[in-house]
Amino acid sequence: MKKQTTYLGLAVIFSLVLLGGCGQKGPLYLPDGKDQKQSQQK
């Protein structure tokens, strides 16, 4: 039982570390259509 609890704890910590690294840093925003058109022309 103790071994199973240890594995569960390690799995939870591992999952939290992986999920903590996900995502974009900074504020979330939707890009304007103008920005996309300008970048395509370059």
PyMOL Python script that loads the backbone (N, CA, C, O; Angstrom):
from pymol import cmd

cmd.read_pdbstr("""\
ATOM      1  N   MET A   1       0.837  -1.197   0.000  1.00  0.00           N
ATOM      2  CA  MET A   1       0.000   0.000   0.000  1.00  0.00           C
ATOM      3  C   MET A   1       0.877   1.254   0.000  1.00  0.00           C
ATOM      4  O   MET A   1       0.569   2.228  -0.687  1.00  0.00           O
ATOM      5  N   LYS A   2       1.951   1.231   0.758  1.00  0.00           N
ATOM      6  CA  LYS A   2       2.820   2.403   0.824  1.00  0.00           C
ATOM      7  C   LYS A   2       3.495   2.655  -0.524  1.00  0.00           C
ATOM      8  O   LYS A   2       3.684   3.803  -0.925  1.00  0.00           O
ATOM      9  N   LYS A   3       3.855   1.577  -1.218  1.00  0.00           N
ATOM     10  CA  LYS A   3       4.489   1.706  -2.529  1.00  0.00           C
ATOM     11  C   LYS A   3       3.526   2.346  -3.530  1.00  0.00           C
ATOM     12  O   LYS A   3       3.923   3.189  -4.335  1.00  0.00           O
ATOM     13  N   GLN A   4       2.276   1.944  -3.473  1.00  0.00           N
ATOM     14  CA  GLN A   4       1.273   2.489  -4.375  1.00  0.00           C
ATOM     15  C   GLN A   4       1.068   3.982  -4.096  1.00  0.00           C
ATOM     16  O   GLN A   4       0.923   4.767  -5.033  1.00  0.00           O
ATOM     17  N   THR A   5       1.056   4.375  -2.844  1.00  0.00           N
ATOM     18  CA  THR A   5       0.894   5.784  -2.482  1.00  0.00           C
ATOM     19  C   THR A   5       2.080   6.601  -2.973  1.00  0.00           C
ATOM     20  O   THR A   5       1.912   7.731  -3.431  1.00  0.00           O
ATOM     21  N   THR A   6       3.264   6.041  -2.880  1.00  0.00           N
ATOM     22  CA  THR A   6       4.465   6.734  -3.355  1.00  0.00           C
ATOM     23  C   THR A   6       4.394   6.956  -4.860  1.00  0.00           C
ATOM     24  O   THR A   6       4.694   8.049  -5.341  1.00  0.00           O
ATOM     25  N   TYR A   7       4.001   5.937  -5.601  1.00  0.00           N
ATOM     26  CA  TYR A   7       3.879   6.069  -7.053  1.00  0.00           C
ATOM     27  C   TYR A   7       2.801   7.091  -7.424  1.00  0.00           C
ATOM     28  O   TYR A   7       2.976   7.864  -8.365  1.00  0.00           O
ATOM     29  N   LEU A   8       1.712   7.094  -6.700  1.00  0.00           N
ATOM     30  CA  LEU A   8       0.644   8.057  -6.962  1.00  0.00           C
ATOM     31  C   LEU A   8       1.141   9.474  -6.704  1.00  0.00           C
ATOM     32  O   LEU A   8       0.869  10.380  -7.492  1.00  0.00           O
ATOM     33  N   GLY A   9       1.854   9.671  -5.623  1.00  0.00           N
ATOM     34  CA  GLY A   9       2.397  10.993  -5.308  1.00  0.00           C
ATOM     35  C   GLY A   9       3.380  11.464  -6.368  1.00  0.00           C
ATOM     36  O   GLY A   9       3.353  12.627  -6.770  1.00  0.00           O
ATOM     37  N   LEU A  10       4.246  10.570  -6.822  1.00  0.00           N
ATOM     38  CA  LEU A  10       5.193  10.931  -7.874  1.00  0.00           C
ATOM     39  C   LEU A  10       4.479  11.265  -9.178  1.00  0.00           C
ATOM     40  O   LEU A  10       4.874  12.190  -9.888  1.00  0.00           O
ATOM     41  N   ALA A  11       3.438  10.519  -9.489  1.00  0.00           N
ATOM     42  CA  ALA A  11       2.669  10.781 -10.713  1.00  0.00           C
ATOM     43  C   ALA A  11       1.992  12.150 -10.644  1.00  0.00           C
ATOM     44  O   ALA A  11       1.955  12.873 -11.640  1.00  0.00           O
ATOM     45  N   VAL A  12       1.463  12.505  -9.489  1.00  0.00           N
ATOM     46  CA  VAL A  12       0.801  13.805  -9.324  1.00  0.00           C
ATOM     47  C   VAL A  12       1.825  14.935  -9.463  1.00  0.00           C
ATOM     48  O   VAL A  12       1.569  15.919 -10.156  1.00  0.00           O
ATOM     49  N   ILE A  13       2.958  14.803  -8.822  1.00  0.00           N
ATOM     50  CA  ILE A  13       3.998  15.838  -8.904  1.00  0.00           C
ATOM     51  C   ILE A  13       4.499  15.977 -10.337  1.00  0.00           C
ATOM     52  O   ILE A  13       4.667  17.090 -10.834  1.00  0.00           O
ATOM     53  N   PHE A  14       4.735  14.855 -10.996  1.00  0.00           N
ATOM     54  CA  PHE A  14       5.192  14.872 -12.380  1.00  0.00           C
ATOM     55  C   PHE A  14       4.171  15.571 -13.281  1.00  0.00           C
ATOM     56  O   PHE A  14       4.546  16.367 -14.142  1.00  0.00           O
ATOM     57  N   SER A  15       2.897  15.279 -13.087  1.00  0.00           N
ATOM     58  CA  SER A  15       1.843  15.896 -13.889  1.00  0.00           C
ATOM     59  C   SER A  15       1.787  17.404 -13.660  1.00  0.00           C
ATOM     60  O   SER A  15       1.627  18.172 -14.609  1.00  0.00           O
ATOM     61  N   LEU A  16       1.919  17.825 -12.414  1.00  0.00           N
ATOM     62  CA  LEU A  16       1.884  19.254 -12.108  1.00  0.00           C
ATOM     63  C   LEU A  16       3.069  19.988 -12.732  1.00  0.00           C
ATOM     64  O   LEU A  16       2.925  21.112 -13.214  1.00  0.00           O
ATOM     65  N   VAL A  17       4.221  19.361 -12.722  1.00  0.00           N
ATOM     66  CA  VAL A  17       5.396  19.977 -13.343  1.00  0.00           C
ATOM     67  C   VAL A  17       5.190  20.118 -14.845  1.00  0.00           C
ATOM     68  O   VAL A  17       5.516  21.157 -15.420  1.00  0.00           O
ATOM     69  N   LEU A  18       4.657  19.095 -15.478  1.00  0.00           N
ATOM     70  CA  LEU A  18       4.411  19.164 -16.920  1.00  0.00           C
ATOM     71  C   LEU A  18       3.364  20.221 -17.265  1.00  0.00           C
ATOM     72  O   LEU A  18       3.536  20.988 -18.213  1.00  0.00           O
ATOM     73  N   LEU A  19       2.295  20.256 -16.501  1.00  0.00           N
ATOM     74  CA  LEU A  19       1.237  21.229 -16.776  1.00  0.00           C
ATOM     75  C   LEU A  19       1.681  22.650 -16.456  1.00  0.00           C
ATOM     76  O   LEU A  19       1.211  23.601 -17.081  1.00  0.00           O
ATOM     77  N   GLY A  20       2.571  22.804 -15.502  1.00  0.00           N
ATOM     78  CA  GLY A  20       3.067  24.130 -15.152  1.00  0.00           C
ATOM     79  C   GLY A  20       3.884  24.752 -16.270  1.00  0.00           C
ATOM     80  O   GLY A  20       3.966  25.977 -16.363  1.00  0.00           O
ATOM     81  N   GLY A  21       4.483  23.941 -17.110  1.00  0.00           N
ATOM     82  CA  GLY A  21       5.288  24.448 -18.212  1.00  0.00           C
ATOM     83  C   GLY A  21       4.489  24.775 -19.454  1.00  0.00           C
ATOM     84  O   GLY A  21       5.038  25.324 -20.409  1.00  0.00           O
ATOM     85  N   CYS A  22       3.220  24.455 -19.466  1.00  0.00           N
ATOM     86  CA  CYS A  22       2.391  24.674 -20.647  1.00  0.00           C
ATOM     87  C   CYS A  22       1.866  26.106 -20.687  1.00  0.00           C
ATOM     88  O   CYS A  22       1.731  26.766 -19.657  1.00  0.00           O
ATOM     89  N   GLY A  23       1.582  26.558 -21.867  1.00  0.00           N
ATOM     90  CA  GLY A  23       0.891  27.832 -22.018  1.00  0.00           C
ATOM     91  C   GLY A  23       1.801  28.964 -22.441  1.00  0.00           C
ATOM     92  O   GLY A  23       3.027  28.859 -22.432  1.00  0.00           O
ATOM     93  N   GLN A  24       1.157  30.034 -22.805  1.00  0.00           N
ATOM     94  CA  GLN A  24       1.854  31.219 -23.263  1.00  0.00           C
ATOM     95  C   GLN A  24       2.110  32.127 -22.076  1.00  0.00           C
ATOM     96  O   GLN A  24       1.239  32.305 -21.224  1.00  0.00           O
ATOM     97  N   LYS A  25       3.282  32.691 -22.019  1.00  0.00           N
ATOM     98  CA  LYS A  25       3.602  33.654 -20.970  1.00  0.00           C
ATOM     99  C   LYS A  25       3.036  35.007 -21.374  1.00  0.00           C
ATOM    100  O   LYS A  25       3.068  35.370 -22.550  1.00  0.00           O
ATOM    101  N   GLY A  26       2.534  35.733 -20.433  1.00  0.00           N
ATOM    102  CA  GLY A  26       2.011  37.066 -20.711  1.00  0.00           C
ATOM    103  C   GLY A  26       0.512  37.040 -20.942  1.00  0.00           C
ATOM    104  O   GLY A  26      -0.121  35.988 -20.843  1.00  0.00           O
ATOM    105  N   PRO A  27      -0.046  38.180 -21.246  1.00  0.00           N
ATOM    106  CA  PRO A  27      -1.499  38.281 -21.435  1.00  0.00           C
ATOM    107  C   PRO A  27      -1.956  37.577 -22.705  1.00  0.00           C
ATOM    108  O   PRO A  27      -1.243  37.540 -23.708  1.00  0.00           O
ATOM    109  N   LEU A  28      -3.146  37.026 -22.639  1.00  0.00           N
ATOM    110  CA  LEU A  28      -3.730  36.364 -23.800  1.00  0.00           C
ATOM    111  C   LEU A  28      -4.519  37.390 -24.607  1.00  0.00           C
ATOM    112  O   LEU A  28      -5.192  38.251 -24.039  1.00  0.00           O
ATOM    113  N   TYR A  29      -4.436  37.296 -25.913  1.00  0.00           N
ATOM    114  CA  TYR A  29      -5.152  38.212 -26.782  1.00  0.00           C
ATOM    115  C   TYR A  29      -5.444  37.534 -28.106  1.00  0.00           C
ATOM    116  O   TYR A  29      -4.813  36.542 -28.471  1.00  0.00           O
ATOM    117  N   LEU A  30      -6.403  38.084 -28.809  1.00  0.00           N
ATOM    118  CA  LEU A  30      -6.717  37.616 -30.155  1.00  0.00           C
ATOM    119  C   LEU A  30      -6.046  38.567 -31.138  1.00  0.00           C
ATOM    120  O   LEU A  30      -6.270  39.776 -31.065  1.00  0.00           O
ATOM    121  N   PRO A  31      -5.241  38.064 -32.041  1.00  0.00           N
ATOM    122  CA  PRO A  31      -4.569  38.952 -32.996  1.00  0.00           C
ATOM    123  C   PRO A  31      -5.558  39.589 -33.957  1.00  0.00           C
ATOM    124  O   PRO A  31      -6.560  38.982 -34.335  1.00  0.00           O
ATOM    125  N   ASP A  32      -5.260  40.817 -34.345  1.00  0.00           N
ATOM    126  CA  ASP A  32      -6.105  41.515 -35.314  1.00  0.00           C
ATOM    127  C   ASP A  32      -5.871  40.941 -36.706  1.00  0.00           C
ATOM    128  O   ASP A  32      -4.810  40.381 -36.982  1.00  0.00           O
ATOM    129  N   GLY A  33      -6.851  41.078 -37.570  1.00  0.00           N
ATOM    130  CA  GLY A  33      -6.704  40.614 -38.938  1.00  0.00           C
ATOM    131  C   GLY A  33      -5.658  41.426 -39.704  1.00  0.00           C
ATOM    132  O   GLY A  33      -5.038  40.915 -40.637  1.00  0.00           O
ATOM    133  N   LYS A  34      -5.461  42.692 -39.312  1.00  0.00           N
ATOM    134  CA  LYS A  34      -4.491  43.559 -39.985  1.00  0.00           C
ATOM    135  C   LYS A  34      -3.079  43.016 -39.796  1.00  0.00           C
ATOM    136  O   LYS A  34      -2.278  43.046 -40.730  1.00  0.00           O
ATOM    137  N   ASP A  35      -2.767  42.526 -38.617  1.00  0.00           N
ATOM    138  CA  ASP A  35      -1.431  42.001 -38.336  1.00  0.00           C
ATOM    139  C   ASP A  35      -1.125  40.797 -39.217  1.00  0.00           C
ATOM    140  O   ASP A  35       0.004  40.649 -39.687  1.00  0.00           O
ATOM    141  N   GLN A  36      -2.087  39.959 -39.443  1.00  0.00           N
ATOM    142  CA  GLN A  36      -1.871  38.766 -40.257  1.00  0.00           C
ATOM    143  C   GLN A  36      -1.638  39.152 -41.716  1.00  0.00           C
ATOM    144  O   GLN A  36      -0.795  38.552 -42.383  1.00  0.00           O
ATOM    145  N   LYS A  37      -2.370  40.138 -42.218  1.00  0.00           N
ATOM    146  CA  LYS A  37      -2.218  40.558 -43.609  1.00  0.00           C
ATOM    147  C   LYS A  37      -0.836  41.163 -43.831  1.00  0.00           C
ATOM    148  O   LYS A  37      -0.208  40.917 -44.861  1.00  0.00           O
ATOM    149  N   GLN A  38      -0.357  41.958 -42.867  1.00  0.00           N
ATOM    150  CA  GLN A  38       0.950  42.585 -43.000  1.00  0.00           C
ATOM    151  C   GLN A  38       2.066  41.547 -42.991  1.00  0.00           C
ATOM    152  O   GLN A  38       3.029  41.665 -43.749  1.00  0.00           O
ATOM    153  N   SER A  39       1.946  40.541 -42.149  1.00  0.00           N
ATOM    154  CA  SER A  39       2.998  39.533 -42.069  1.00  0.00           C
ATOM    155  C   SER A  39       3.020  38.657 -43.325  1.00  0.00           C
ATOM    156  O   SER A  39       4.079  38.142 -43.681  1.00  0.00           O
ATOM    157  N   GLN A  40       1.899  38.476 -43.996  1.00  0.00           N
ATOM    158  CA  GLN A  40       1.852  37.686 -45.215  1.00  0.00           C
ATOM    159  C   GLN A  40       2.489  38.435 -46.377  1.00  0.00           C
ATOM    160  O   GLN A  40       3.071  37.811 -47.265  1.00  0.00           O
ATOM    161  N   GLN A  41       2.391  39.756 -46.388  1.00  0.00           N
ATOM    162  CA  GLN A  41       2.925  40.542 -47.473  1.00  0.00           C
ATOM    163  C   GLN A  41       4.454  40.612 -47.415  1.00  0.00           C
ATOM    164  O   GLN A  41       5.095  40.787 -48.451  1.00  0.00           O
ATOM    165  N   LYS A  42       5.039  40.482 -46.252  1.00  0.00           N
ATOM    166  CA  LYS A  42       6.494  40.610 -46.093  1.00  0.00           C
ATOM    167  C   LYS A  42       7.238  39.452 -46.624  1.00  0.00           C
ATOM    168  O   LYS A  42       8.467  39.425 -46.557  1.00  0.00           O
TER     169      LYS A  42
END
""", "prot")
cmd.dss("prot")
cmd.show_as("cartoon", "prot")
cmd.util.cbc("prot")
cmd.orient("prot")
